[in-house]
Amino acid sequence: MPVLRFAFRNLWRDLKSGDSLVLLSALTVAVASLTAVGFFTSRISQGVERQATRVLAADLRLESADPLSPAVFAAARAAGLRSTLELSFATALFKGGQSQLAAVNAVAPGYPLRGTLRIADVPFGVARPAGSIPAPGEVWLDARIVAQLDLKPGEDLRVGAATLRYAAVLAYRPDQGTGFVNLAPALLMNVGDLPATGLIAPGSRVTYAGLFAGPAPAVAAFRAYLIAHKRPGERLRQVGDYSRQLNSAVDRAGRFLNLSSLASVLLAAIAVAMGARRYAERHVDAVALMKCMGASQGFILSVSLVELSVLALIAVAAGAAIGLGAETGIAWLLRDLIREDLPPASPLPVLIALVTAAVMLAGFALPPLMRLKNTPPVRVLRRTADPPPWRHGVSYGLALAAMIAILWIMVRDTELVAWVGAGVLGVGVALTAAGYGLVHLTGGLRGGVGVAWRYGLANVSRRGGASVVQIVAFGLGLMVLLLLAVVRGDLLNSWRASLGDRVPNNFLINIRPQDREPLEQWFAAHGIADAPMYPVIRARITRINSRAVGTLHFANARGRAFAEREQNLTWSGALMPDNQLVAGSWWTRADDGKPLVSISTEYRDALHLAVGDELQFDIAGETLSARVASVRKVRWDSFRPNFFLVFPPHLLDGAAGTYMTSVHLNARQRPALVEVVRRFPSVSVFDVDAILAQIRAIVDRASLAVQYVFLFTLAAGIVVLLAAVQATRDERRYESAILRTLGASRWTVLQGVATEFTALGFLAGSLAATAATAIGWVLARRLFSLAYSPDPAVWLVGLTCGTALVGVSGTLAAWRVVNTPPIESLREN
Amino acid sequence: MTVLEARDVTKTVASPEGPLTILADVSLRVRAGETLAIVGASGAGKSTLLSLLAGLDSPTSGRVSIAGIDLTALSEDGRAAVRGKHVGFVFQAFHLIPSLTALENVMMPLELANRSDARAAATEALAEVGLTARRSHYPKQLSGGEQQRVAIARAFVTRPHVLFADEPTGNLDTVSGQRVADLLFELNRGTGSTLVLVTHDRGLAARCGRTLELDAGRAVA
């Protein structure tokens, strides 16, 4: 036990004297920010996901063509979940001699479990929340049915064998979806009226849906139960099945949160690395002395490990308490904004913070400590006898690899981690090279300047290695902070702007070719611009590279769905503005009519396709072969018609199809749609305002989270700055004493220090700003599919703030050093 | 009884101009309780010899033994164990740990040896060097002479067989230097330990029982 006793005593003395303070505060801030960010992002992302599941009208939705077993509902009840039932089928409605095809949704009390039904008094009128489901004997109807059948409130219509009363216009139901696939206009009725219709009989084409909602842990447990117990033909629906737009927004919000977490972890790692470096440097002399007094290498290493572990435990306890406190505080402050019952914070972030802190320590603190144990005891006689150089490349390489692995485990987003990792690595290398360049340059400059400048510049060049470490730490710290500032400002604003007031909020589908021109004229007459018409043809893939898709095995559900079901496809001469080419090339006019196809990334991934693959489609009984010419990344939440498959013009001239479009209509313009559905009876109109509102709410949540994560990252950034400033404090103390003994005034010494830090800050700031802008641009284009033009202000702010922040904080930190009486400093050396 | 012995000790280091011999074929024998001064001009190899005798460094050739244990046959950890048991040090630059108080600095070698009476023994050692009142002061709060007295207390507290002192008065004024030297010899007599010191100070060297003079790495007297 002598190791333990000695280590505890030593640690206590280190803490008392402030020697371990930099490392302890770096670790504490790291754990606090990781914990708080972890708590906050996990709760916000769960909130975002819950917001998104409204498109299922529930947290979980199980669908089947056969009635669901009562056991499923019993199990849900036992798990503490609420549940309800929804039946969907198509049938014809009759008013006198007139008829209209409708998609009937028969719902039970409690529907919807998530989201809100909205109804209006007149077709395309102002909608209001419904508060309940249709009363027995009543139906709520899609505006198109009301317009087609010219119904007045209170009028009866026949649904199968039952006569039901038209009570309101159904403006929105949470699970109406945005797939727009051959949807008939909707009718919502009470499930209690269903037997009277006589429409449900063995062999009827009905979809039975069980809807379940409740507290997050119970939902997660029930999801697992359903996956394990669902019968063949029963299917758990996903958000993406209902709204690709919402799915895309949730993904993007998740990426924003992940990026913020990455930033805080990276800054924490830099802070820990700097703290550990200083900790080891402060201990070299003491270790040499201990070895003189008989301490073995094993003893030194054991003592260091115990001290480090105890330090880590103190930091984790303090950091987790601060993180939890901060998270609770934020949740309380934002209680009105985050109105939903946020799931309780789980202990997982503390565990992740603990593991991350351990890896950071093992990666960044252990190498300098391992080096400590090799300190030659003869250092007590010859101060120049340093420990043998540690293979930093290997040890830090391992630490970096471990950090990247942790980041990946945290965010599970290979592309994001790869880009950010590559960015940080690239910037680290550039900063190191620039650091050596500066050290070299300042060495040459010092001849032609005054004494203060010469002292400052000489310091930069003389402390070559330490100056480079400082530049890298300052630069990386500033870069991560600026990157987060870019994300917080420009990228989120770009996203918000892409969901601005003019975003299309109504989709019109099933436009017959003969209706296209009259409809365009109608739009023009009503001042509705920007309504591009896209041809829509239904097709099913039959072969991939001559192999029938039926013989191919697809592990993912999406792949099977693509292989089994018909898809909407279109043709276009130009690449859609919200599509980005990620492989292959877009066709030219010369390619018109050629058998080519452009596929979306989702289609490529689900069916494992690549450019050059030969695909065969069945289009209304006709066979069409085409070669994959390009792959597109589609921004589904642009609210413009988008397609998995796009062909060149004139290839599908013979195929029969329809058109679709999306337009922006304000509340004043919407009532005019009654005329559209009367004049063009085949056209279906979908109002997606509710989905848009949901996505805007998600953007707001993501912004809020990023905003608060930024605060914690800032704290970690400040620790990096302080740790980097402290890195050369001891040397500076001695030099200042020598200079002052030689007659230099405090002002001269301070000017020198200010020069040194300003030079370091200028270099670090300019590189950081350039790198942050570049990485921001890459992330915007590659990961977020957002239009982002680099803002020169970021560069300027980075440069100015970097120079000022490093210059001022460095000088302030040196203030005490310079003000220490020279004799005191010299005595310590 | 011989407590310290060096036989044909040579130290060669690499330099840009080729191998450089700092110490050549130095041999000596020191008996228990004896006092030896190693003198010579700057660069003569005094500190190198001291580091080899104390087992802080290994010779290129030759043998060194303390209390009959051949240091050159031992690993660094083995030499550390010998140092912990048989050797004490006093340095020109004091080498007190700045984050520890005077008492804690003296306690350090006892704690490393896992002695349960560390505090009591260190308090007594500080009293022997007349610094009881300064026991909770940090090194920066002590004068040079006081710091060296703390270092002496630290060196003697384990009752080593051999005490090595490298220019123990080199950083001190005459009065403080005199007091530190007196202390060293008093404790040497009181504890019966062997004292080996490196010095420029002929007066200090003259107080030792024997003198070894080095010139360009060779023993000349």
Interface residues (C-beta under 8 A of the other chain):
Chain A: P2 R5 F6 R9 R13 D14 K16 S17 G18 D19 D285 A286 L289 M290 K291 C292 M293 G294 A295 S296 Q297 G298 F299 P376 P377 V378 V380 L381 R382 E824 R827 E828 N829
Chain B: S47 L50 S51 A54 L56 D57 E76 D77 A80 A81 V82 R83 G84 K85 V87 F89 F91 A93 H95 I97 P98 S99 L100 E104 M108 P109 E111 L112 A113 N114 Y138 P139 K140 G144 Q147 T158 D166
